[in-house]
Amino acid sequence: MAIVKNDSVIDQEWITLDAEADLPPGEENIIVPLARFKEERETLIGRNGGLGVQLNPGDAPEDLANDLDRLSIITVNFPAYTDGRGYSYARVLRERLGFKGELRAIGDVLRDQILYMHRCGFDAYELKNDDDVSLTKVRAALKEMTVYYQPTGDGRVTAASLRERRRAALKSAS
C-alpha cells in the first residue's frame, strides 16, 4: 500500500487498532474506530503518542466536534467505491467543524475519485498500488480539471464567479 500526501509518498507512521486490540505501551501513533474513541476517550487522550480516529459508514463525524484539536489524523473508510458517505464526512469535518489535521481516505480509493475527494477536504490517500505509480496517479488526478461548477471548502473559484468577474471587468472597461 502507498500513502500519498502533499505530493509525496509517505511512510505509514500510524498503527490502526480495532475495538479489542490492546493499546501499545509506548508512544506509538494510533488510530482507533470512533466507537472505541467514545468508550475510552480519557485513556486515549491521556496517551503520549499521536491519536487518530477512523470513521466508517454510519458513523457521525459530529461526534468528534469537541475533540478535533486532540486528533492528528482522521481516516475515512470507503469500503466500496460506490459508498459516497465519506465525501460528506470530509466536508463536515473541514467546512463545518474546522478540522485542520490530516484527513486520509482509506479502503476502496480509486484514481477517478481523488480529485473529488481532494475538493471535499482529503489531503492524503491510501492506495493499493506501487508507490511511484500511485504518486503519478494522484498528481494526474489532481490536475484533471481547473474550473468547477460546485463550490466547496477548497477555496477554488467556481465557473459562475469567474463569469461574474469577467462581466464586471468588461463593464468597468467600457
ZADO-1210 file (C-alpha; in nm, 4 decimals, padded with zeros to 6 digits):
<atoms>
<atom x="00.0000" y="00.0000" z="00.0000" code="MET" pos="1"/>
<atom x="00.1105" y="00.3519" z="-00.0694" code="ALA" pos="2"/>
<atom x="00.0082" y="00.6615" z="00.1188" code="ILE" pos="3"/>
<atom x="00.0201" y="00.9802" z="-00.0846" code="VAL" pos="4"/>
<atom x="00.0117" y="01.3124" z="00.0990" code="LYS" pos="5"/>
<atom x="00.1183" y="01.6601" z="-00.0095" code="ASN" pos="6"/>
<atom x="00.2627" y="01.5426" z="-00.3403" code="ASP" pos="7"/>
<atom x="00.4798" y="01.2758" z="-00.1739" code="SER" pos="8"/>
<atom x="00.4633" y="00.9112" z="-00.0863" code="VAL" pos="9"/>
<atom x="00.4914" y="00.8886" z="00.2927" code="ILE" pos="10"/>
<atom x="00.5638" y="00.6024" z="00.5304" code="ASP" pos="11"/>
<atom x="00.2878" y="00.4553" z="00.7415" code="GLN" pos="12"/>
<atom x="00.3506" y="00.6101" z="01.0836" code="GLU" pos="13"/>
<atom x="00.0209" y="00.5027" z="01.2370" code="TRP" pos="14"/>
<atom x="-00.0978" y="00.1762" z="01.3913" code="ILE" pos="15"/>
<atom x="-00.4662" y="00.1094" z="01.3286" code="THR" pos="16"/>
<atom x="-00.6263" y="-00.0735" z="01.6211" code="LEU" pos="17"/>
<atom x="-00.9607" y="-00.2468" z="01.6190" code="ASP" pos="18"/>
<atom x="-01.2083" y="-00.2388" z="01.9079" code="ALA" pos="19"/>
<atom x="-01.0401" y="-00.5225" z="02.1023" code="GLU" pos="20"/>
<atom x="-00.6678" y="-00.4680" z="02.0401" code="ALA" pos="21"/>
<atom x="-00.4502" y="-00.3806" z="02.3378" code="ASP" pos="22"/>
<atom x="-00.3100" y="-00.0293" z="02.3469" code="LEU" pos="23"/>
<atom x="00.0633" y="-00.0239" z="02.2735" code="PRO" pos="24"/>
<atom x="00.2653" y="00.0578" z="02.5867" code="PRO" pos="25"/>
<atom x="00.4861" y="00.3224" z="02.4229" code="GLY" pos="26"/>
<atom x="00.4312" y="00.6473" z="02.2413" code="GLU" pos="27"/>
<atom x="00.3165" y="00.4920" z="01.9140" code="GLU" pos="28"/>
<atom x="00.0764" y="00.6849" z="01.6953" code="ASN" pos="29"/>
<atom x="-00.2562" y="00.5028" z="01.6958" code="ILE" pos="30"/>
<atom x="-00.5851" y="00.5210" z="01.5076" code="ILE" pos="31"/>
<atom x="-00.8953" y="00.3747" z="01.6704" code="VAL" pos="32"/>
<atom x="-01.2537" y="00.3352" z="01.5491" code="PRO" pos="33"/>
<atom x="-01.4950" y="00.6096" z="01.6553" code="LEU" pos="34"/>
<atom x="-01.6862" y="00.3740" z="01.8869" code="ALA" pos="35"/>
<atom x="-01.3676" y="00.2870" z="02.0754" code="ARG" pos="36"/>
<atom x="-01.2673" y="00.6512" z="02.0953" code="PHE" pos="37"/>
<atom x="-01.6007" y="00.7369" z="02.2555" code="LYS" pos="38"/>
<atom x="-01.5740" y="00.4481" z="02.5034" code="GLU" pos="39"/>
<atom x="-01.2095" y="00.5058" z="02.6037" code="GLU" pos="40"/>
<atom x="-01.1800" y="00.8785" z="02.5404" code="ARG" pos="41"/>
<atom x="-00.9997" y="00.9782" z="02.8615" code="GLU" pos="42"/>
<atom x="-00.7457" y="00.6948" z="02.8384" code="THR" pos="43"/>
<atom x="-00.6744" y="00.7611" z="02.4722" code="LEU" pos="44"/>
<atom x="-00.6386" y="01.1354" z="02.5150" code="ILE" pos="45"/>
<atom x="-00.4030" y="01.0798" z="02.8099" code="GLY" pos="46"/>
<atom x="-00.1534" y="00.8828" z="02.6000" code="ARG" pos="47"/>
<atom x="00.1711" y="01.0424" z="02.4825" code="ASN" pos="48"/>
<atom x="00.1590" y="00.9159" z="02.1239" code="GLY" pos="49"/>
<atom x="-00.0365" y="01.0667" z="01.8382" code="GLY" pos="50"/>
<atom x="-00.4072" y="00.9929" z="01.8271" code="LEU" pos="51"/>
<atom x="-00.6380" y="00.9446" z="01.5318" code="GLY" pos="52"/>
<atom x="-00.9894" y="00.8192" z="01.4716" code="VAL" pos="53"/>
<atom x="-01.1258" y="00.6068" z="01.1889" code="GLN" pos="54"/>
<atom x="-01.4718" y="00.6902" z="01.0617" code="LEU" pos="55"/>
<atom x="-01.6704" y="00.4139" z="00.8979" code="ASN" pos="56"/>
<atom x="-02.0008" y="00.4315" z="00.7100" code="PRO" pos="57"/>
<atom x="-02.2778" y="00.5025" z="00.9589" code="GLY" pos="58"/>
<atom x="-02.0542" y="00.6972" z="01.1994" code="ASP" pos="59"/>
<atom x="-02.1284" y="01.0602" z="01.2815" code="ALA" pos="60"/>
<atom x="-01.8287" y="01.2926" z="01.2322" code="PRO" pos="61"/>
<atom x="-02.0072" y="01.5464" z="01.4531" code="GLU" pos="62"/>
<atom x="-01.9304" y="01.3158" z="01.7487" code="ASP" pos="63"/>
<atom x="-01.5711" y="01.4406" z="01.7234" code="LEU" pos="64"/>
<atom x="-01.6574" y="01.8115" z="01.7303" code="ALA" pos="65"/>
<atom x="-01.5256" y="01.8747" z="02.0822" code="ASN" pos="66"/>
<atom x="-01.2069" y="01.6724" z="02.0353" code="ASP" pos="67"/>
<atom x="-01.0756" y="01.7737" z="01.6932" code="LEU" pos="68"/>
<atom x="-00.7874" y="01.9701" z="01.8438" code="ASP" pos="69"/>
<atom x="-00.6691" y="01.6467" z="02.0111" code="ARG" pos="70"/>
<atom x="-00.6633" y="01.4449" z="01.6872" code="LEU" pos="71"/>
<atom x="-00.3729" y="01.4479" z="01.4432" code="SER" pos="72"/>
<atom x="-00.5433" y="01.2354" z="01.1807" code="ILE" pos="73"/>
<atom x="-00.8873" y="01.1162" z="01.0835" code="ILE" pos="74"/>
<atom x="-00.9157" y="00.8300" z="00.8394" code="THR" pos="75"/>
<atom x="-01.2376" y="00.7846" z="00.6467" code="VAL" pos="76"/>
<atom x="-01.3085" y="00.4334" z="00.5278" code="ASN" pos="77"/>
<atom x="-01.4523" y="00.3783" z="00.1818" code="PHE" pos="78"/>
<atom x="-01.5454" y="00.0063" z="00.1978" code="PRO" pos="79"/>
<atom x="-01.6652" y="00.0259" z="-00.1629" code="ALA" pos="80"/>
<atom x="-01.6029" y="00.2945" z="-00.4223" code="TYR" pos="81"/>
<atom x="-01.9803" y="00.3297" z="-00.4588" code="THR" pos="82"/>
<atom x="-02.0238" y="00.4413" z="-00.0965" code="ASP" pos="83"/>
<atom x="-02.0194" y="00.8219" z="-00.1023" code="GLY" pos="84"/>
<atom x="-02.0764" y="00.8965" z="00.2651" code="ARG" pos="85"/>
<atom x="-01.7061" y="00.9646" z="00.3164" code="GLY" pos="86"/>
<atom x="-01.7290" y="01.2721" z="00.0931" code="TYR" pos="87"/>
<atom x="-01.9950" y="01.4169" z="00.3211" code="SER" pos="88"/>
<atom x="-01.7886" y="01.3288" z="00.6293" code="TYR" pos="89"/>
<atom x="-01.4910" y="01.5179" z="00.4842" code="ALA" pos="90"/>
<atom x="-01.6961" y="01.8291" z="00.4106" code="ARG" pos="91"/>
<atom x="-01.8490" y="01.8255" z="00.7586" code="VAL" pos="92"/>
<atom x="-01.5065" y="01.7876" z="00.9203" code="LEU" pos="93"/>
<atom x="-01.3357" y="02.0594" z="00.7139" code="ARG" pos="94"/>
<atom x="-01.6098" y="02.3129" z="00.6426" code="GLU" pos="95"/>
<atom x="-01.8417" y="02.2925" z="00.9425" code="ARG" pos="96"/>
<atom x="-01.6142" y="02.1701" z="01.2191" code="LEU" pos="97"/>
<atom x="-01.2849" y="02.3256" z="01.1026" code="GLY" pos="98"/>
<atom x="-01.0633" y="02.0156" z="01.1322" code="PHE" pos="99"/>
<atom x="-00.7053" y="02.1122" z="01.0396" code="LYS" pos="100"/>
<atom x="-00.5253" y="01.7770" z="01.0773" code="GLY" pos="101"/>
<atom x="-00.4630" y="01.5083" z="00.8196" code="GLU" pos="102"/>
<atom x="-00.7761" y="01.3711" z="00.6561" code="LEU" pos="103"/>
<atom x="-00.6934" y="01.0403" z="00.4868" code="ARG" pos="104"/>
<atom x="-00.9148" y="00.8361" z="00.2541" code="ALA" pos="105"/>
<atom x="-00.8676" y="00.4614" z="00.3045" code="ILE" pos="106"/>
<atom x="-01.0277" y="00.1486" z="00.1676" code="GLY" pos="107"/>
<atom x="-01.1514" y="00.1267" z="-00.1902" code="ASP" pos="108"/>
<atom x="-00.9901" y="00.4510" z="-00.3104" code="VAL" pos="109"/>
<atom x="-00.9798" y="00.4773" z="-00.6881" code="LEU" pos="110"/>
<atom x="-00.7800" y="00.7180" z="-00.9031" code="ARG" pos="111"/>
<atom x="-01.1006" y="00.8583" z="-01.0559" code="ASP" pos="112"/>
<atom x="-01.2209" y="00.9702" z="-00.7126" code="GLN" pos="113"/>
<atom x="-00.9088" y="01.1500" z="-00.5927" code="ILE" pos="114"/>
<atom x="-00.9884" y="01.4935" z="-00.7367" code="LEU" pos="115"/>
<atom x="-01.3366" y="01.4877" z="-00.5838" code="TYR" pos="116"/>
<atom x="-01.2001" y="01.3631" z="-00.2515" code="MET" pos="117"/>
<atom x="-00.9468" y="01.6466" z="-00.2553" code="HIS" pos="118"/>
<atom x="-01.2181" y="01.9025" z="-00.3247" code="ARG" pos="119"/>
<atom x="-01.4108" y="01.7728" z="-00.0221" code="CYS" pos="120"/>
<atom x="-01.1111" y="01.8129" z="00.2086" code="GLY" pos="121"/>
<atom x="-00.8983" y="01.4990" z="00.1895" code="PHE" pos="122"/>
<atom x="-00.5257" y="01.5631" z="00.1831" code="ASP" pos="123"/>
<atom x="-00.3968" y="01.2036" z="00.1967" code="ALA" pos="124"/>
<atom x="-00.4909" y="00.8847" z="00.0154" code="TYR" pos="125"/>
<atom x="-00.4065" y="00.5244" z="00.0946" code="GLU" pos="126"/>
<atom x="-00.3731" y="00.3434" z="-00.2376" code="LEU" pos="127"/>
<atom x="-00.3202" y="-00.0251" z="-00.3036" code="LYS" pos="128"/>
<atom x="-00.0628" y="00.0211" z="-00.5814" code="ASN" pos="129"/>
<atom x="00.3119" y="00.0622" z="-00.6231" code="ASP" pos="130"/>
<atom x="00.4474" y="00.3872" z="-00.4721" code="ASP" pos="131"/>
<atom x="00.5642" y="00.5547" z="-00.7949" code="ASP" pos="132"/>
<atom x="00.2512" y="00.4585" z="-00.9857" code="VAL" pos="133"/>
<atom x="00.0320" y="00.5855" z="-00.7026" code="SER" pos="134"/>
<atom x="00.2077" y="00.9217" z="-00.6808" code="LEU" pos="135"/>
<atom x="00.1830" y="00.9613" z="-01.0578" code="THR" pos="136"/>
<atom x="-00.1867" y="00.8738" z="-01.0443" code="LYS" pos="137"/>
<atom x="-00.2594" y="01.1237" z="-00.7673" code="VAL" pos="138"/>
<atom x="-00.0694" y="01.4042" z="-00.9408" code="ARG" pos="139"/>
<atom x="-00.2533" y="01.3400" z="-01.2667" code="ALA" pos="140"/>
<atom x="-00.5911" y="01.3173" z="-01.0956" code="ALA" pos="141"/>
<atom x="-00.5468" y="01.6481" z="-00.9134" code="LEU" pos="142"/>
<atom x="-00.4716" y="01.8298" z="-01.2408" code="LYS" pos="143"/>
<atom x="-00.7605" y="01.6909" z="-01.4463" code="GLU" pos="144"/>
<atom x="-00.9941" y="01.9861" z="-01.4055" code="MET" pos="145"/>
<atom x="-00.9333" y="02.3538" z="-01.3415" code="THR" pos="146"/>
<atom x="-01.2837" y="02.5044" z="-01.3411" code="VAL" pos="147"/>
<atom x="-01.5716" y="02.3812" z="-01.1256" code="TYR" pos="148"/>
<atom x="-01.9429" y="02.4463" z="-01.1028" code="TYR" pos="149"/>
<atom x="-01.9904" y="02.3347" z="-00.7418" code="GLN" pos="150"/>
<atom x="-01.8435" y="02.5402" z="-00.4579" code="PRO" pos="151"/>
<atom x="-01.6544" y="02.3549" z="-00.1834" code="THR" pos="152"/>
<atom x="-01.4262" y="02.4417" z="00.1005" code="GLY" pos="153"/>
<atom x="-01.1092" y="02.4116" z="-00.1076" code="ASP" pos="154"/>
<atom x="-01.1247" y="02.7811" z="-00.1977" code="GLY" pos="155"/>
<atom x="-01.1279" y="02.7374" z="-00.5753" code="ARG" pos="156"/>
<atom x="-01.3486" y="02.9786" z="-00.7631" code="VAL" pos="157"/>
<atom x="-01.6498" y="02.8449" z="-00.9484" code="THR" pos="158"/>
<atom x="-01.7402" y="02.8933" z="-01.3131" code="ALA" pos="159"/>
<atom x="-02.0204" y="03.1293" z="-01.2087" code="ALA" pos="160"/>
<atom x="-01.7843" y="03.3521" z="-01.0094" code="SER" pos="161"/>
<atom x="-01.5354" y="03.3586" z="-01.2983" code="LEU" pos="162"/>
<atom x="-01.8145" y="03.4686" z="-01.5343" code="ARG" pos="163"/>
<atom x="-01.9196" y="03.7401" z="-01.2912" code="GLU" pos="164"/>
<atom x="-01.5616" y="03.8688" z="-01.2658" code="ARG" pos="165"/>
<atom x="-01.5387" y="03.8785" z="-01.6444" code="ARG" pos="166"/>
<atom x="-01.8679" y="04.0701" z="-01.6716" code="ARG" pos="167"/>
<atom x="-01.7516" y="04.3186" z="-01.4113" code="ALA" pos="168"/>
<atom x="-01.4184" y="04.3673" z="-01.5878" code="ALA" pos="169"/>
<atom x="-01.5897" y="04.4220" z="-01.9218" code="LEU" pos="170"/>
<atom x="-01.8357" y="04.6647" z="-01.7675" code="LYS" pos="171"/>
<atom x="-01.5636" y="04.8708" z="-01.5980" code="SER" pos="172"/>
<atom x="-01.3587" y="04.8740" z="-01.9185" code="ALA" pos="173"/>
<atom x="-01.6418" y="05.0261" z="-02.1196" code="SER" pos="174"/>
</atoms>
